[in-house]
């Protein structure tokens, strides 16, 4: 499916929730791995994006190589390469759909 770039040039972005490992299987604890960078695990970070008087919370998947240490809620950050992609699947006869967000990296703002 196609993905779409998200322009954050005028936005203010804060960490809302600290990074957590992205799992493929909750029961076994198997980590999701980056297809573009073999051997690199993925994490999920909650980001609060504020722009034009509106704030939204996004759960963003990021390779661990793109995460600085000690990301905690409230820290202002810059996001590199944020993209949105729609998805759809069927589980137990029920169709589900949504939008997933992915970025290349996050850097803290000094």
C-alpha positions in Angstrom: 0.0 0.0 0.0 1.2 3.5 -0.6 2.5 5.7 2.2 2.2 9.5 2.5 4.7 12.0 3.9 3.6 14.1 6.8 4.9 17.7 6.9 5.9 18.8 10.4 7.7 22.0 9.5 5.3 24.2 11.4 4.4 21.7 14.1 5.5 21.4 17.7 6.1 17.8 18.7 6.5 16.3 22.2 7.0 12.8 23.5 3.7 11.7 25.0 4.7 8.1 26.0 8.2 6.6 26.2 9.4 4.1 23.6 8.1 0.5 24.1 9.2 -2.6 22.1 7.0 -3.3 19.1 6.0 -7.0 19.3 5.0 -9.4 16.6 3.6 -11.9 19.1 2.4 -10.8 22.5 2.5 -14.4 24.0 6.1 -15.1 23.0 7.4 -11.6 23.3 8.9 -11.8 19.7 10.1 -8.4 18.6 9.1 -6.8 15.3 12.1 -6.2 13.1 12.8 -3.5 10.5 12.5 -4.8 7.0 14.6 -2.0 5.6 17.4 -2.5 8.2 17.8 -6.3 8.9 18.6 -7.0 12.5 17.2 -3.7 13.8 14.3 -4.0 16.2 11.3 -1.6 16.1 9.8 0.4 19.0 6.6 2.5 19.3 6.6 6.0 20.7 3.6 8.2 21.5 4.0 11.6 20.0 1.8 14.7 20.6 1.8 16.8 17.5 0.5 20.4 17.8 -0.1 22.5 14.7 -2.6 25.2 13.7 -4.2 25.2 17.2 -4.9 21.4 17.1 -3.2 18.6 19.0 -3.1 15.0 18.0 -1.6 11.9 19.6 0.1 9.4 17.3 1.6 6.1 18.0 4.7 6.0 15.7 6.9 3.1 14.9 10.6 3.9 14.8 13.7 1.7 14.4 15.7 1.6 17.6 18.7 3.0 15.7 16.6 6.2 15.3 15.8 6.7 19.0 17.9 8.8 21.4 18.4 7.5 24.9 16.3 8.7 27.8 13.2 9.8 25.8 10.6 10.7 28.5 7.2 12.3 28.3 7.2 16.0 27.8 10.5 16.3 25.9 10.2 18.3 22.7 11.5 16.4 19.6 12.0 16.6 15.9 10.8 13.8 13.7 12.6 12.7 10.6 10.7 11.0 7.7 7.2 10.7 9.2 4.9 8.8 6.9 1.3 7.5 7.2 0.0 4.3 5.6 -3.5 2.9 5.6 -4.0 -0.8 6.5 -6.7 -3.4 6.5 -6.9 -7.0 7.7 -9.4 -9.6 8.6 -9.3 -11.6 11.9 -11.9 -14.1 12.9 -14.2 -12.9 10.1 -14.1 -9.2 11.2 -12.5 -6.6 9.0 -10.3 -4.0 10.7 -8.7 -1.0 9.2 -6.7 2.1 10.3 -3.7 4.3 9.7 -0.2 3.4 10.9 2.6 5.9 11.4 6.3 5.3 10.9 9.4 7.6 11.1 13.1 7.1 10.4 14.3 8.9 13.6 13.5 11.2 16.5 16.0 13.8 17.8 15.6 15.8 20.9 15.3 19.6 20.6 18.0 21.5 22.6 
